[in-house]
């Protein structure tokens, strides 16, 4: 089973190793700092011991005398178990007193402060200091500066540095523990608004798609809330369209069903074969119109859904598509004796959904054929301007009065006096939805010169046609 992707776990997984790494780095730096502090304290005693010995070194007529005070041993190693080494070296390099092979650091200056460094003596780590003292004895032929060297082992320094380091480490661990507790409390407090938001959403009704209130929501989470609100708004629009569609469908389907029921009951009572054939012909006509209305209602439902708009768009040649639709509807035009013409304006491509454009052209051309009288002409034309792709359908039917042109885009709306032509009032509503989806415009106009008829012009922005 896949583990949940927890923000708390992710933060802990990133923060704890980082804190441990910082603790290690801080421990190294703390130990070095403690060792430097201990060396600084011990070096002061070491330098004092060297100066005390230097004060007791003098020369008279070439004889160098040294009187090492016992106090320097307690001064350098008081209270500790350290081994102490010293040496006083004559100007010619010979040992006057002390331990042999105990060498002084390089770079000593006469009468300069003692120089103290880390070194090794007899396979032991020592801290060694030295200085040169001028003796002012003319009898000394190889110079008159004696070298005083003093060294002590470093066990006490290491022990004290370790104690200081451990004390500091305990403090650091205590601070880390307190920081972990504070981090846990801070994370719990930081995630509390999210938990409250979760509870608020869980308590909502199934049909509640109102926007989530952003008050009290952390700014880091607001982009997510904005996205959820935007998605809820789209879902709300889709659900409203579905409810409206179902309500309209339930209302509109009653009439043809009632007509079918009446025709069937009437035919059942007939004994005359001719009357029965007429009744069945009426039944077939009603079934066809009902089927067409159902097809258009399904098409409208698909147009109003968000599913087709999320499909991958493709370049659609409106000219070729219009010619194909004209060929599909040519038999219907021939039945009514209508001449169907196509004016090709060249390649006119739009980036979109081919099925939706097919539905748009089909509804425009079908309406023109339905409402045109016999022995007239219906023309479908396409073209491209500098800023738009055009689709034009013209007929010689009754047209649409100026006051009705905004209403015909409503669903199930039919103009009074046009009931003789079978239809559902959905064709232009479907066309209007598709045009709006592609940010286009649709205009209805009458034939020039006062002639009967309607001209429908659809324009799509040029940024949707191929270059």
ABEGO torsion letter per residue (X at the ends): XBBBBBAAAAAAAAAAAAAAAAAAAAAAAAAAAAAAAAAAAAAAAAAAAAAAAAAABBBBGGBBBBBBBAAAAAAAABGBBBBBBBBBBBAAGBBABEBBGBBBBBGBBBGBBBBBBBBBBGGBBBBBBBBBBBAGBAABAAEABBBBBBBBBAAAAAAAAAAAAAAAAAAAAAAAAAAAAAAAAAAAAAAAAAAAAAAAAAABBAABABBBBABGBBAAAAAAAAAAAAAAAAAAAAAAAAAAAAAAAAAAAAAAAAAAAAAAAAAAABABAAAAAAAAAAAAAAAAAAAAAAAAAAAAAAAABAAAAABBBBBBBAAAAAAAAAAAAAAAAAAAGBBBBBBBAEBBBBBBBAAAAAAAAAAAAAAAAAABBBGBBBBBBBBBBAABBBBBBBBABAEBBAAAAAAAABBGBBBBGAAABBBAGAAAAAAAAAAAAAGBBBBBBBBBGGBBEBBBBBBBBAAABBX
